[in-house]
Amino acid sequence: MDTLEDRLRTLGTPGPAVAVPPGEELWQRGRRWSRRRRLGSAATVLCVLAMVAGLGVWSWDRSRPAEVLPADDQAEVFLPQQIHRMSGWLDELPPGRVVAVNAGIERQGIFGSRPGVAAISATTGAYGFIDVPEHSTGYALSPDGRRLAYWVPGETRKEPRRLDGPPSEASRCASWRQAASSSCRSSPTTGCGAAT
């Protein structure tokens, strides 16, 4: 067992001489070590910057919206089990077939509200608004969900025709095709307007 005296004696005994390089050589060794350290730091920073740039390019490429393709005629029709209350803040409905329409919704906007026609997509089940003229009335959806017919008020060249009672406010009918996302308005062939 080592005692305190033995330990002190070991510490007091001079050991082998360590060769210390001269000052100039020691200075050069320190400079080389410093340069290597700076190069390692610079390489690490460059690797991190390359990874961040690669991640940015990858996430930007993935954030681009998918290409919009035309509606498929053979697509499966989505019939919702339950129709929810439609909001006045819905977006435009993308092209495609429609399952149901609701004309009794006020379309909300930043500068106020206006009458709108909301619909449910037959392919995705998404809710959205259809772009139809503001004063149109009497909406009827075709059985295949591709067309929406409605009455459009307007001026006629002659007195509107009547079957019974006063003349109708509606002067022409129009149809809206969801598949092509276009509105096809057709006027009656006579100048008297639509027969009521």
Disulfide bonds with the S-S distance in Angstrom:
none
